[in-house]
């Protein structure tokens, strides 16, 4: 029989989600299921914070003895700029999605990249893919490109609507490396598709269920895997790839993996302890 920790006792610790907006987030559901399962006397809560209050919110949580926080859109770069210490990946990516409060200090981590990588490695048999196309050059793209570099993908093409942003991303993440990492305009998607083995869609285009960042004008090569970072609905791009027999993964496994990794940091417990299956089940239930 499982022993559940009493909720909100005087000894309970807190972990927070800070962002704007946060009301739609699955993190509180997933994290509290895991915390109960682990019999930790810790509660995970969400706070919708204004940009002007972000620093004082973090200072307040440190003063209250919170264990840490997840940081979500649009504050991951801001969080990065205010940490006392940063792990290597957060430093390279330039963004933090995890803050840990210890001894009055704020340590910043990035678990997005490794959350994505673990999710991908659970479906990709050929390790690593030879060529990857990354659609988008925002914060999510930075984490994915960093993950592809760590994985050892030898040919990476970052496609973006505004080429200069993709060029800046490539410059900051890949300069001095032997890997081929190129920035190209989004219109070149079909120039590179057939020679790729993996496509990662990192923009929010498709969240409305009708739009796509690339024109769906021809068949999808069925040996090309699609990683779509959007979750909670099947985007037109994901449906299109599936229609032609392409292997696809949506953003839910990445979300759950980054959450599990975050929890292992705050609780100082090995990742194997974290009940990832229960977290996925809870998230799927909430998504219907
Ligand atoms: P995130 O942190 O979630 O990645 P972001 O930093 O705002 O979000 O980045 C959004 C990405 O979506 C960018 O690559 C953006 O392209 P631009 O750099 O050219 O703005 C891309 N994007 C947004 N709207 C788009 C659209 N209508 N078509 C194609 N790409 C779009």
Boltz pocket constraint, residues with backbone or C-beta under 6 A from the ligand:
constraints:
  - pocket:
      binder: B
      contacts: [[A, 135], [A, 136], [A, 137], [A, 138], [A, 139], [A, 140], [A, 141], [A, 159], [A, 160], [A, 161], [A, 162], [A, 163], [A, 165], [A, 202], [A, 203], [A, 204], [A, 205], [A, 212], [A, 213]]
      max_distance: 6.0
